[in-house]
Every structure is written in structure tokens, then in C-alpha cells.
Amino acid sequence: MKPLPLVLAASLVANAALVTVTLRHSSAYKDDGIPTPSDASAKPAPPQTKAGFTLPPELVAALNANDVGALRDLLRAAGLSDDIVRSIVQMQIGKKYEERFKVLHRQAWDPDGPWWKNDRERQSGFLNGMTKAEREESRRLQREMRDEIESILGPGAARNRWQDPRLSFLPDEKRQALQQIQQDYQELINEVNLDAQGFRLPSDAEKIRFLQEEQKRDLEALMSPEERQAYELRMSPSAQQLRGKMTWVDATEAEYLALFPLQKAFDEKFNNDANHDPFVERDQTYWKERHEAEKEIMEQIKSVVGEERYAESLRLQDNDWRQLEAATRRLELPADTPARLYSLRDTAASAVQQITDNPALGTAQKKEALAALAADTREQVRASLGDEGAEAYFKNNGMGWLKELDRGNTITFRTDSPGWNTKALPNDPNTSVAK
């Protein structure tokens, strides 16, 4: 999280916390018999908030003097939770750095510049609005602020408190170290990309490859063999690929574990660093082998989860189905609307086959029949979604295959992936083609 957003977020927590502190101290004053402002002999009242609550003088003094150590002790003594104490102290420390960060993270919009256009280099994002020296200074300030926070609140207080649940198999200390390694290397890789300014050289690709290898070695050194295996199953690029596929088929853990070695083997051959290098040429043999390997993985998934669940996963991924589900929610239509309209695909595919195989129809007549089929299908969709809903559905490429029927082409729906195949009708046997 960047420092400035952190300060803004923490200030919201701080406002609520200060009210809590005020209430606690106001109650404590009365219980201890300390005179209140209504007493004739009352001492001068401490500063008051707009809501009428009295802030304890020692708290005001700590805030005004920016004495974060005293502020920490006062908040803890008031009984506030560690999370609230941490947020308020981090906010107060962050205020010390705010102006310096503002200078470095200067606005991309120049108030004195032309209002009708942006700065081209800033808009491109390659310079990020900062020079290399400024980026280094920004990181130095972040480290300085982090060290000050941890000197007041203890080791690890400045780190991101959120933990990825997929890393729950690691002890807390290793989780923190792992996330720090990832952050450090990501900063270095970002630096290479920023220096490239949108024009990557072979040397840039080599730098990134080197950093990725170094990160891999550091991560492996951090974990035991068992932990590395668990990390590979949960966090590796292969895990990211397979998890998406397993989501659609609603896989069990056992099914995921059975398929992971296949995905890993595929990635090691086709998704390694060399294959992502834009300076490496790939011939047709590579793409043919890759396509066959992808088909083999899908067949393996089908064999593990079964034909029915696999077919269901394809339906859930299909744009026709997802748009129908969205339309049903938005227009508050009957729950069976997606299934009912999606089934029009099967009806259309059967009708296309009948038209194509009809020997009594010439090519021109078949094209007319296909166009009529498309028009009839659209009318059925319009009857369920309404004119406005149907128009939006078709504009979002719902049932995009209808356009092929309009052109007089045939369609068949794929059984191994979402989508369809299209083919032109053959010419009539007795039709001569002019040369």
C-alpha cells in the first residue's frame, strides 16, 4: 500500500478512535471526582471537539507535539485495541512524511497546463511521473517511515496485516519473509519496465529473467522441501492456470491434485521463460504441439470430472450463457430464462443441419432459410428479454453466431471449448463459376 493512501485510510479510523478515547476519559474524569466545567471551582476546560467532547490535555499535547511514543502509551492506556493504536500511530508518523511524498508523487495533471489534453509522457505511464532518482528516493522514504513505525510499535508493525489464506501452511515469520521477497523483486522488475519506457530490448528481457530466477532461488531457500511443494501447489504459475479451470468444473481437492502434474508438465514445456521471450521465434511445429498438448489436458480434465460436469463448465464459460444470466438479474426475469434461451442453440444447430442436408434446396434457398432461422431466433429472444433487453444482449455479442446465419454460413457448436465453428455453403453442382 502506498504511504499517502495509508495515511488517508488511517485517518478515518483515527477519527472514530479519538471519539472512543474522549468518551473513556470523559467518563473517567467524572468517576474520579475531577471538577467538570459546570462546577464553580472548575479549572480551565481542555480543548473541546465540535461534538462537545473534551479531549484530555495530555492527548492534545502528544498530538500537537507529534510525540508518537506518548501517543502510543495514551492510546494503549485507554484500552484501545492494537489495530486501532497501530492505525493512529501510523497516521501520525505518516504526516511527517506527507509533504516529502507529495513532492515526489507530483500530480500528473498540471494545473497551469492546457486543460484540453494530458502530458503525453505521463499519460503513457512509462515514466510514472517520476525520474529514476525520485523513485529511489520514494522507496528510501518508505523504508525510513517503516523503520520509524516499527521502532514505536515493534517489529512487523508496518507490514501488511492481510495474509493470503493460501499461505496458511507457513508460519507467520516465513509468510512475512516470503511477501517481502516478492515485494522486493517486484519493485526491481518494475524498475526494469519503467526504464524500458515501452521499448523493451533483449537486455531488458534478460534482466527480468535473471531477477525471476533469483527470486525463485530466494523463495526455495526460505522454505523446507515440504513447504516448497505446498507453495508450488498453491502459488505457482501452474497453480494459477489450473485453479481457473478447476473453478468452472467445481473441482474437489483430489481432482485438483490429480491434474496438477499435467498442468505443470505443460507449463514447463510451453509456458517457460524462453517461450515468453518476445525475441524468441516459434515455428508452426511449436504451435501445433502446443495445441495438441492443450487438447490433451482438456481431455484429461474431462476424464477426471466426467462428461456432464465438463459440459456444464463449458456452458458457464460461454458468453451466450453469461450474458443471459446477467440479463436475467438486471431485468428481474424468471429464473429459467437463461436455460430456456440457451437451449435455442441446440434448436438452431439441428435446424442448420436439416437445411444443409436438404437436397430439395439450392444454395440460394438454403441461405434464405438460414437467414430466416436467425430472424426467428432473435424474435424468440426478444419475446423473453423485451426490445431493450434483446437489443443490449445482441450488442454485447450474445448469440454472435446468428450473424453467420445472416451471411448464409452454417454453424456448429464446439464440444471441447466455448464458441462455434462456421463454414460457407458449397456452391450448387450445376452452377458455373466465371473465370
ABEGO torsion letter per residue (X at the ends): XBAAAAAAAAAAAAAAAAAAAAAAAAAAAAAAGBBBAABAABBBBBBBBAAGBBBBAAAAAAAAAGBAAAAAAAAAAAGBBAAAAAAAAAAAAAAAAAAAAAAABBBABBAABBAABBBAAAAAGAAGGBBAAAAAAAAAAAAAAAAAAAAAAEBGAABBABBBAAAAABBAAAAAAAAAAAAAAAAAAAAAAAAAGGBBBAAAAAAAAAAAAAAAAAAAAABBAAAAAAAAAAABAAAAAAAAAAAAAGBBAAAAAAAAAAAAAAAAAAABAAAABAABBBBAAAAAAAAAAAAAAAAAAAAAAEAAAAAAAAAAABAAAAAAAAAAAAAGBBAAAAAAAAAAAAAAAAAAAAAAABAABBAAAAAAAAAAAAAAAAAAAAAAAEAAAAAAAAAAGBGAAAAAAAAGBBBBBBAABBEBBBBBBBBBAABBBBX
